[in-house]
Amino acid sequence: MYRSCFKRCIDFFIVFCVLLVIWPILVIIALGLHFANEGAGAFFTQERPGRDGKIFKVIKFKSMTDERDPMGNLLSDEKRLTKIGKFIRMTSLDELPQLINILNGSMSIVGPRPVAQDQFNMFRYGKWNEAAKVSVGLSGPAALYDYIYGDQITDETEYMEKVYPIRRELEYTYVQKASIGYDLKMVMYTVVCILYSLRGKECTWILNELKADAAKTMIE
């Protein structure tokens, strides 16, 4: 695996250049979300474990309002999701603020996804704990599998049966394959998957490749 300091330099340089180009887009999205969320803010932060289990605040665009029922309980996600929020989720634009996480070193462009704290022990134990030894990423094989297939499954039991084992395996796969070439491949695959999604199509050839990669490590 290529050295962390070298990868960190590449991440910083690429993200810095990207932000110089797309910052007007980020401002437009933030303003749109601010008004769509009725002044409740454009950003959402959540504490998650990063490399070596170190807690950091992951940043996202806020795609839902804080609307509650008369009892003070938050409405369901579907009812709180705004039109612009639905669009930025479909295109993964809601993840763009994590470029700041990459700049400050708490994340990388490609790596295992930062899981929620209550899911840490589900993804980081045994051989799969290898994923905790590298920087978490904005994209990667597990994130792509979730984007192509996992996001379509809303039933938790079905998700745990069909998505969780492969997603966990793909995070281990990343550690085994991590290199400049593999990172570039994942970035390219991410762009392709988003373009497919915008056309209302599923990128099955990438999905099949990810499944095959996961199957290889399952028999280790």
C-alpha positions in Angstrom: 0.0 0.0 0.0 1.4 3.4 -1.0 2.6 5.5 1.9 0.0 7.6 3.8 2.0 10.8 3.6 2.2 10.5 -0.2 -1.6 9.8 -0.5 -2.3 12.7 1.9 -0.3 15.1 -0.4 -2.2 13.9 -3.5 -5.6 14.2 -1.7 -4.8 17.7 -0.5 -3.6 18.9 -3.9 -6.5 17.5 -5.8 -9.2 18.7 -3.4 -7.7 22.2 -3.2 -7.7 22.5 -7.0 -11.3 21.1 -7.2 -12.6 23.6 -4.5 -11.0 26.5 -6.5 -13.3 25.5 -9.4 -16.5 24.4 -7.8 -16.8 26.8 -4.8 -19.6 28.8 -6.6 -21.6 25.6 -7.0 -21.2 24.9 -3.3 -22.4 28.3 -2.4 -25.5 28.0 -4.7 -26.4 24.6 -3.2 -25.9 25.9 0.4 -28.2 28.9 -0.3 -30.8 26.7 -1.9 -30.8 24.3 1.0 -30.9 27.2 3.5 -34.2 28.4 2.1 -35.6 24.9 1.3 -34.9 24.0 4.9 -36.8 27.0 6.2 -33.7 28.6 7.7 -32.7 25.4 9.5 -29.2 25.5 8.0 -27.5 24.0 4.9 -25.1 21.6 6.6 -25.4 18.5 8.7 -22.6 17.1 10.9 -22.2 13.8 12.7 -19.5 12.3 14.8 -18.0 9.2 13.2 -15.0 7.0 13.8 -12.1 7.6 11.3 -8.7 6.0 11.0 -7.7 4.1 14.2 -11.2 4.8 15.6 -10.5 8.5 16.1 -13.7 10.4 16.2 -14.2 13.3 13.8 -17.2 15.3 12.5 -18.2 14.3 9.0 -19.9 17.1 7.1 -22.8 16.8 4.6 -25.3 19.1 2.9 -28.5 18.9 4.9 -31.1 17.3 2.6 -34.0 17.3 5.0 -35.9 19.8 7.1 -36.4 19.6 10.9 -40.2 19.4 10.6 -41.9 17.6 13.5 -45.3 16.3 14.4 -47.6 17.9 17.1 -45.9 15.6 19.6 -42.5 17.0 18.8 -41.2 13.9 17.0 -39.3 14.3 13.7 -41.4 13.3 10.7 -40.2 10.4 8.5 -37.3 11.0 6.2 -39.6 10.9 3.1 -41.7 13.7 4.5 -38.8 15.8 5.5 -36.8 15.3 2.3 -36.9 18.5 0.1 -36.9 18.6 -3.7 -33.4 20.0 -3.8 -32.4 17.5 -1.1 -33.6 14.6 -3.2 -31.6 15.8 -6.2 -28.4 16.3 -4.3 -28.7 12.8 -2.8 -29.3 11.2 -6.2 -26.2 12.9 -7.6 -24.2 12.5 -4.3 -23.7 16.3 -4.2 -24.7 16.1 -0.5 -21.3 14.5 0.1 -19.4 17.4 -1.3 -18.8 19.2 2.0 -16.6 16.2 2.9 -14.0 17.8 0.7 -13.4 20.0 3.8 -12.8 16.7 5.8 -10.3 15.7 3.2 -8.5 19.1 3.4 -8.2 18.8 7.2 -6.9 15.3 7.0 -9.8 13.5 8.7 -10.8 11.8 5.4 -9.3 10.8 2.1 -10.7 10.9 -1.4 -10.9 7.1 -1.6 -11.1 4.6 1.3 -13.6 2.7 3.5 -16.7 4.8 4.3 -16.9 6.3 7.8 -19.6 4.2 9.5 -21.9 5.4 12.3 -20.6 5.0 15.8 -23.3 2.4 16.6 -22.2 0.4 13.6 -18.5 0.5 14.3 -18.3 -3.0 15.9 -20.3 -4.5 13.0 -17.7 -3.4 10.4 -14.5 -3.3 12.4 -13.6 -6.6 13.9 -11.6 -9.7 13.0 -10.0 -9.4 9.6 -12.3 -6.5 8.7 -10.6 -4.4 11.4 -7.9 -3.8 8.8 -10.3 -1.1 7.4 -9.8 0.9 10.6 -6.1 1.2 9.9 -6.5 3.4 6.8 -8.1 6.8 6.3 -11.9 6.7 5.7 -12.9 8.0 2.2 -15.4 10.0 0.3 -15.8 7.1 -2.1 -14.5 3.5 -2.5 -15.7 0.0 -3.5 -18.1 -0.3 -0.5 -19.6 3.2 -1.0 -20.2 2.4 -4.7 -21.9 -0.9 -3.9 -24.2 0.9 -1.5 -24.8 3.7 -4.1 -25.7 1.2 -6.9 -27.5 -1.4 -5.0 -27.8 -0.8 -1.2 -29.7 2.5 -1.4 -32.5 0.7 -3.2 -33.2 -1.5 -0.2 -35.2 0.2 2.6 -36.0 -2.9 4.7 -33.4 -3.2 7.4 -33.5 -7.0 7.6 -33.1 -7.3 3.8 -30.2 -4.8 3.9 -28.4 -6.8 6.6 -28.8 -10.0 4.6 -28.0 -8.7 1.1 -25.8 -5.6 1.5 -24.0 -5.6 4.8 -21.8 -8.7 4.2 -20.6 -7.5 0.8 -20.1 -3.9 1.9 -18.0 -5.1 4.9 -16.0 -7.4 2.6 -15.4 -4.5 0.1 -13.9 -2.3 2.8 -11.4 -5.1 3.5 -10.9 -5.4 -0.2 -9.9 -1.8 -0.4 -7.1 -2.2 2.2 -5.7 -5.1 0.1 -5.8 -3.3 -3.2 -5.1 0.3 -2.1 -2.8 2.0 -4.6 -2.7 5.1 -6.7 -4.1 3.1 -9.7 -6.9 1.6 -7.6 -7.9 5.0 -6.2 -8.0 6.5 -9.6 -10.2 3.6 -10.8 -12.6 4.1 -7.9 -12.8 7.9 -8.7 -13.6 7.0 -12.4 -16.2 4.4 -11.3 -17.8 7.0 -9.0 -18.3 9.5 -11.9 -19.6 6.7 -14.2 -22.1 5.5 -11.5 -23.4 9.0 -11.0 -23.9 9.6 -14.7 -25.7 6.3 -15.0 -28.0 7.3 -12.1 -28.8 10.6 -13.7 -30.0 8.6 -16.8 -32.1 6.4 -14.5 -29.9 3.3 -15.2 -28.0 0.9 -13.0 -24.3 0.4 -13.6 -24.5 -3.4 -13.5 -21.0 -4.1 -14.9 -19.4 -2.2 -12.0 -21.8 -3.8 -9.5 -20.8 -7.3 -10.8 -17.1 -6.5 -10.6 -17.6 -5.3 -7.0 -19.4 -8.5 -6.1 -16.7 -10.6 -7.7 -14.0 -8.7 -5.7 -16.0 -9.3 -2.4 -16.3 -13.0 -3.2 -12.6 -13.4 -3.5 -11.9 -12.2 0.0 -14.8 -14.1 1.5 -13.0 -17.4 0.8 -9.8 -16.3 2.5 
